[in-house]
Amino acid sequence: MRTSLAGAPSDLFDHPHFLDTVQVVWARANEPLLWVATASLNSTDGNQLKLSEALAYRRVSDSFERVYEKVVGHNNNEEVRFVTSGPLKGDIISVEPTSNAPFGFWVTLNAQSAGQAYRQVLRYRSATRYGDGNPLAVIDSEMPNIESRLGAWKTGQRLPLPASGCAKPHLVKTELWCS
């Protein structure tokens, strides 16, 4: 697994060129983390490597320790998201495309362990399919599935909605759609 954007010195598209996000976030342990996302240049086919990291400040050593990192790339709706509210607050969700039909996504949820490092607690193949026409981000469309698998949402309860709002939420099979 790749854990850095720094590649071979001759590969211009493998190095961080953009600082996308730097923000203080709060995990379940009620201690702040620094969420940092960097990105490479866009290649001619639209691919762009993105590195997401969660850093914990250690007072004893007066330094930051990486407690999570994930690199995604290409132009296939990959995403890494730190959850800032709701029942999954403090968890990190990533989605990456599958490599075989039916083309969907691997959905992975990482939660903070006692030592503040993140560990994988859920991984499954999505109900969301690549190019299915759903205008929602994959993580948003998969939220009912994610929360259901973790026991945080059950059929019949209010649907977990994206932060940007959703005029008419409804499920298509088990995938959230907004219209």
C-alpha positions in Angstrom: 0.0 0.0 0.0 1.3 3.4 -0.9 1.7 5.8 2.0 3.2 8.9 0.5 2.8 11.1 -2.5 6.6 11.2 -2.9 7.6 8.8 -5.7 10.5 8.6 -8.1 12.3 12.0 -8.4 11.6 12.0 -12.2 7.8 11.6 -11.8 6.2 15.1 -11.7 2.7 13.7 -11.0 3.8 11.7 -7.9 4.7 14.6 -5.7 2.5 16.9 -3.5 1.8 20.2 -5.2 -1.4 21.3 -3.5 -2.5 21.7 0.1 -6.2 20.9 -0.2 -7.3 20.8 3.5 -5.8 21.6 6.9 -8.3 21.6 9.8 -8.6 20.6 13.4 -11.1 17.8 13.8 -12.4 16.0 16.8 -12.5 12.3 17.2 -14.4 10.2 19.7 -11.5 10.2 22.1 -12.3 14.0 22.5 -8.8 15.0 21.6 -8.1 17.1 18.5 -6.5 15.8 15.4 -5.0 17.7 12.5 -6.6 16.6 9.3 -4.3 17.3 6.3 -5.0 16.5 2.6 -2.5 17.1 -0.1 -2.7 16.4 -3.8 -0.4 16.0 -6.8 -0.7 17.8 -10.1 -3.5 16.6 -12.4 -2.3 14.3 -15.2 -3.6 14.6 -18.7 -6.2 11.9 -18.2 -7.6 13.6 -15.1 -5.9 11.5 -12.5 -4.7 13.1 -9.3 -3.1 11.4 -6.3 -4.5 12.6 -3.0 -3.0 11.9 0.4 -5.2 12.2 3.5 -3.7 12.1 7.0 -4.8 12.4 10.6 -2.1 13.7 12.9 -2.2 13.6 16.7 -0.2 16.1 18.8 2.0 14.4 21.4 2.8 16.9 24.2 5.5 14.8 25.7 7.6 14.8 22.6 6.2 18.2 21.3 5.5 16.5 17.9 2.8 15.2 15.7 2.2 11.5 15.2 0.5 10.1 12.1 -2.5 8.0 13.3 -4.1 7.6 9.8 -3.0 7.9 6.2 -4.6 6.9 2.9 -3.6 7.7 -0.7 -6.3 7.5 -3.5 -5.9 8.6 -7.0 -7.2 8.4 -10.5 -10.5 10.0 -11.6 -13.0 7.4 -10.5 -14.8 9.1 -7.6 -12.4 7.9 -4.9 -12.7 9.9 -1.7 -11.5 9.9 1.9 -13.6 11.7 4.4 -13.3 12.4 8.1 -16.8 12.2 9.6 -17.4 15.4 11.7 -20.9 14.7 13.1 -23.5 12.0 13.7 -23.1 8.5 15.0 -19.9 8.0 13.0 -18.2 11.2 14.3 -14.5 10.7 14.4 -14.5 7.8 12.0 -12.8 7.9 8.5 -14.5 6.5 5.4 -12.8 5.8 2.2 -14.2 4.6 -1.2 -12.1 3.2 -4.0 -13.4 1.6 -7.3 -13.4 -2.2 -7.7 -11.5 -3.7 -10.5 -14.1 -6.1 -11.8 -17.7 -6.2 -12.8 -20.2 -5.1 -11.6 -18.1 -2.0 -11.2 -18.7 -0.5 -7.8 -16.6 0.6 -4.9 -14.8 -0.8 -1.9 -16.2 1.1 1.1 -13.8 1.1 4.2 -14.5 2.5 7.6 -11.6 3.1 10.0 -12.2 3.9 13.7 -9.9 5.2 16.3 -8.5 2.5 18.7 -7.5 3.1 22.3 -4.0 4.2 21.3 -5.4 6.8 18.9 -4.3 4.9 15.8 -7.0 4.1 13.3 -7.9 0.6 12.4 -10.2 -0.9 9.8 -13.6 -2.0 11.3 -15.6 -2.4 8.1 -15.0 -3.1 4.5 -17.6 -4.2 1.9 -18.5 -3.9 -1.8 -20.9 -1.0 -2.4 -24.5 -1.0 -3.6 -23.5 2.1 -5.6 -22.3 1.3 -9.1 -19.9 3.3 -11.1 -21.7 5.6 -13.5 -25.2 4.8 -12.1 -26.4 8.4 -12.5 -26.7 9.1 -8.8 -25.7 12.7 -8.2 -24.6 12.0 -4.6 -21.0 11.3 -3.7 -20.4 7.6 -3.1 -19.9 8.0 0.6 -23.2 9.9 0.9 -25.1 7.3 -1.2 -23.7 4.5 0.9 -24.3 6.1 4.3 -27.5 4.0 5.0 -25.5 0.8 4.3 -22.5 1.9 6.4 -24.6 2.9 9.4 -26.8 -0.2 9.0 -23.8 -2.6 9.0 -22.6 -0.9 12.2 -26.0 -1.0 13.9 -26.4 2.8 13.9 -29.4 2.9 11.4 -32.3 0.6 10.8 -34.9 0.5 8.0 -37.8 2.7 9.0 -35.7 5.3 10.8 -35.0 8.7 9.3 -32.5 8.4 6.5 -28.9 9.6 7.1 -28.7 12.6 4.8 -25.7 14.4 3.3 -24.7 17.7 4.8 -25.5 19.6 1.6 -29.2 18.8 2.0 -31.4 16.5 0.1 -34.8 17.6 -1.4 -36.5 14.2 -1.7 -34.4 11.4 -0.1 -35.3 7.9 -1.0 -33.6 4.5 -1.2 -33.1 2.7 -4.5 -32.5 -0.8 -3.4 -30.1 0.1 -0.5 -28.5 3.2 -2.1 -29.5 6.7 -1.0 -30.7 9.0 -3.9 -31.8 12.6 -3.7 -34.1 14.2 -6.3 
